[in-house]
């Protein structure tokens, strides 16, 4: 099996930086479930501790949190005995901060709109199916596979031994036209690979 590869510069949709930034922010995963779980856990634990301390100061301890036992244990424990737990707590805190700060990967690809107040996205699987269908309409293409990379769209087509390298340009133009029709933002260059059997 031989492989031909060509980067088709004409098939890339130019990035509209302002619309892309706005759409990427709007379509970014909200991380609501991890944030809600952490907030609920901290609020429950700290609220129970605060209620226990206030009720203990008033002379009527609730008995929810063993504050006196914890204070006594802290007075007897030395740093080498707690270093592993402290490192684990710092690691967990750092992981939670990174989870909150670093944006997750959106499952939607932003689409250009005429109204700047409207943000629309197409699913990555839907875009792959659309581009695969466009590539398979080219004469001589048996099968096509599309991968969405960070800066490129990789299209691999399988064809018979009689096909020539000109099919690369035809597939690139077909995929580029479909991208332009959909109006996706920031999808980058189209890389076309042609695989022929028996060569």
N, C-alpha and C positions, 0 to 999 in steps of 0.2 A: 504494500500500500504506500503510495506517495502522498505527500502533503504539500500543497501550495498555499501561500499566505500572502495577503495583501491588505494594507491599511488604506481604506478609501476615504481620503480627506473630504471629498464632496458630500459624503453621506453623514457627516457629523452635523448635528443641530447646534448652532452657536448658543452659548449659555447667556441667559438674560440675568445678570448678576443680581439686580435688585429683586426681581420676581422670584428668583431661585432662593435667595436668603429668606424672603418673607414666607414663601411656601414651605421651606424646610423647617422653619421655626413653628409654623402652624401644624404641620403634619408629624412633628416629633412626638414619640411616645411620652405620655405624661408621667409614667412611673407612679401612678396613684396607688396601686396595690402595695408595693414595698413601703412607700411613704406612710400609708394608712396603718400598716401593721407595726412599723417602728413607732409611730406616734401613739398608737393605742397601747403598746407595751410600755413605753416610757411613762405615759400619762397614768396608767394604772399603777405601776410600781412606785413612782414618785408621789402620786396622790395618796396611796395607802401609807407610805412612809411618813409623809407630812401629817396626815391625820393621826397616826400613832404617836408622833412626837408631841403634837399639840395636846392630844388627850392625856398623854403622860405628864406633861407640864401642869395640866389642870388637876392632876391627881386621880384621873379615871382612865387608865390605859385600856385601849380596845382589845389588845391581844392579837391583832392582825399580823404585825411584824415584830419579831423578837429583838427589839432595839437593844435592850440591856445585854443580851447574849452576844449580839454582834459587836457591841462596843468592847465587851470583855475579850472576845476573840481577837479583835483588832489590836488590843493592848498586848496580847501575848505573842502575836505573830510577828516575825521579822521579815525583812525584805527578801532574803534569798528564798524563803518559803513561798512567797507570793509572786516571784518574778515571772513565772510561767503564766499565771492567771492575768497578770498585768499586761504582759506582751499580747496575750490573746485578746484582752479587752481593747487594747490600742489597735490591734489588727482589725477587729470587728468594727470599731469606730471609723477607721480609715476606709474600710470597704464600704460602709454605709455612706460616707461623704462622697466617695468616688461614684457610687451608684446614683446619688442625687445630682452630682455636678456633670458627669460625662453623659452626653445625650445618647440615647439608644438609637439603633438603626431603624428607620421607618420602613414599614412594609409597603409604603406607597411611593410612587414616583410622581413628583409635581408636574402638573400640566399647565401650560400657559393659558391665561384667560384675558379677555379684553377689559374686564373690570378689575382694577387693582384691589378691590375689597373682597373679591371672591377667590378662594383657594380651592383647587380641585386636584385630586390625585388619582392615579390608576395603580392597581395592584401590580406588584412585580411579576407575578405569575400571569396576569392578564396581558401585560406588555410582552412577556416572552411568547405567549401564544399568538399574539397579533403579529409580531415580527417573524415568527416561525412560519405562519401562514403566508406572509408576503414573500419569504424566501422560497417556499415550496411552489409558488406560482410560476417561478422562473422555469423556462423550458429546459428539461434535462435533469432537474434536481429530483432525486429519489426521496431523500429525507433531509431534514434540517434540524439543528439543535442551536438554541440561543442561550447564552450565559450573560447575565448583567454583572459586570465588574464595577469597581469604583469609578474608573475614568474611561472605560471602554465597554462596548457591546460586542461580544464575541459570537460570531455566527459560523457554525461549522456545517457545511453541506456535503452530502454523499451523493456521488453520481457515478455513472458507468465509465468504462475506460475510454470511450470515444469522445468524452467531453474535453474541452480545452480550457486553458486558463482565462479565456475571456468571460467565462461564467462568473469569475470573481467580481468583475466590474458590474455585471448585470445584477447579481445578488446584492451587491453593495448599494447600487442605485435603487433597487426595489425596497430594501430595508430603510434606506435614507428617506425615500419618498413617504413611506409609511410613518416614520418618526416625525417627519415634518407635518404630515396630516394629523397625527395625534397631538403634536405640539408639546412633547415632553421637554422639561427643562433640565439642563446639566447632565445629559446622558453621555456626552463625550463622543469619541471617535467610534466608528464601526470597523471592526477587524473581521475580515472574511477569510475562512480557511476552507479549502476545497480538498476533499479526500476522494481519491479514485481507487477503485478495486482493480487488482490484477496488473498494475503497472510496476 
